[in-house]
Amino acid sequence: MNNNELLRRMADLKNTYEKNFENPWFFILIEGLPVDPLLLKDIRDFFRIDESWAITEARTREGIRNLELFIITLRHYLLPSIKERLRISPLRPDMMIRDRDQRAIRALVAYSVPLKIEILDAQLKAFKNFLDANNEAGTTSLSDKYSDVSA
């Protein structure tokens, strides 16, 4: 497996995640959701891998699993209630914010968050397919490369 290509794809995935989900406004939005802070820490730790010698197959699979869990959690808990959380839902007029500018900005956020989740999911699936394709192509797995190293 070409570790440089793997690192490049990880960097693309990291950029998408950090640009869209590592923002203070997003943490305010997911406050109260069952998103484990350790899950977010594990995702950040996964994205800190920037050297080819530090990549292991187990760590990469764990990072993929954590990102998949993050995406599932957002789809299940955030998306159904995003307008209520942003206080722009016409179903709750008593909770709706009155400022038209804020309502417009929040409507854009409510529209863009599902798209950002889909972009991250598509990138993650492409990353996972890249790993699977390289493992099926007869190349050695990442863990095989480093299992012969003695301390």
Secondary structure as UniProt FT lines:
FT   HELIX           3..21
FT   HELIX           24..29
FT   TURN            30..32
FT   HELIX           37..47
FT   HELIX           52..54
FT   HELIX           57..73
FT   HELIX           74..78
FT   HELIX           79..81
FT   HELIX           82..85
FT   TURN            86..87
FT   TURN            90..91
FT   TURN            93..95
FT   HELIX           100..136
FT   TURN            137..138
FT   HELIX           142..146
FT   TURN            147..148
//
